[in-house]
Amino acid sequence: MGHSVLLVPHGFQPSYEKGFANGLARNGLEVELIGSDRTPVSDIDSSVKVFNLRRSQNPNRSKLKKVQNLLSYLVKLGRHLLLSKAQVVHLNGMLLGGTGWAALIECHIYKLVARKFFLTVHNLLPHDNESEEKKAELKRLYAVPHKLVVHTEKMKRALIEEYEVAPERVVVMHHGVDEIPKIVSAPEPEVALRVLIFGGVLPYKGVDIFLKALVHCSAFPIVAKIVGESRNAQYAKEIRGLIDKVSLPHRVEWVQGFVPEDDVQGYFESADVVVLPYRHIDQSGVLFTAYRFGVPVVAFDVGAFKEYLPPYAGFLVAGKSPEALAEALERFYTSRLEYSRDAIRNFADSYSWEKTVRTLIPHYMEQII
């Protein structure tokens, strides 16, 4: 195909950057990927050129090390952008500058040095900061790239109607799913319901709502694993406090820190259900990861979840209260043996990265005027 794309994820989710790069490469594009020490290089297609410019992503580094690392990264990234011959620069992670003036300058630099500049909008507004002032900042920012990429039709409509983005500048590319494992195991039925909450532990994820729901679950025991790191010290303290208050017969374990790619499958395979008690979100990669391993999902009705959760893969919860979630967990418990992991995995296959990225390719090849 001969078209070349430079992907800049800024250390965004390793599985996402891997899937995105592999999907493009397997459709015949020449791909350069800016990586970090967390980039799963061994799982990336051999045709993808990976440049580890970001290096360490260890959150336990000193502030000085983090600043030094960031400055070094900016210099190396700037040099790479200037020398790259890629026809498209696609920022498919988060902006380093956040959403304010620094982010606006960052976007203008990309547009200045790139022949075509694409920006993936993972969430229209930052989590836990949905003010009108923030919306105005983002309206300015969304006006800069040649194209904006979103993962749902609902997000596209919002960009057009609320942010006044021209329809031809918005591309809907469904979130992708990594390769479906040929063999997955499912836990043997037990009296306890084994719950998995996976991903970053932040207020918008509603982990506190789940922990408060346990008080209202008395018909059966729940064994829960919360797997993910928290970069919000205050919220982490709240979650630890709630975990300490969980009483028998329920048990909760918090596995903190970065989860290596090789460990992900084991966490999902050992769960009866993945719970997503999100207060708000546009789309979630955890939802598709659950499908990849055939695990049913119970989630609050937020974002575009309604469009991506068929009855055989789980169900949505009306309301966002601990009581509503407790009722939903009881409903799932009584029907948990009715879900087919094979059916869920077959559904996931329709969202493989190799398929979902194809909607981007014609836009990559468009002549930008």
ZIVENDA-V11339 format. One line per field, one symbol per residue. burial: b if it has 16 or more other C-alpha atoms within 10 Angstrom, else e. Layout:
# ZIVENDA-V11339
burial->???
This chain:
# ZIVENDA-V11339
burial->eeebbbbbbbbbebbbbbbbbbbbbbeebbbbbbbbebbbbeebbeebbbbbbbbbeeeeeeeeebeebbeebeeebeeebeebebbbbbbbbbbeeebbeebbebbbebbeebebbbbbbbbbbeeeeeeeeebebbbebbbbbbbbbbbbbebbeebeeebebeeebbbbbbbbbbebeeebeeeeeeebbbbbbbbbbbbbbbbbbbbbbbeebeeebbbbbbbbbbeeeebbeebeebbeeeeeebbbebeeebeeeeeebebbbbbbbbbbbbbbbbbbebbbbbbbbbbbbbbbbbbbbeeebeeebbbbbeebbbbbbbebbbebbeebeebebeebbebbbebbbbbbbeeeeebbeeeee
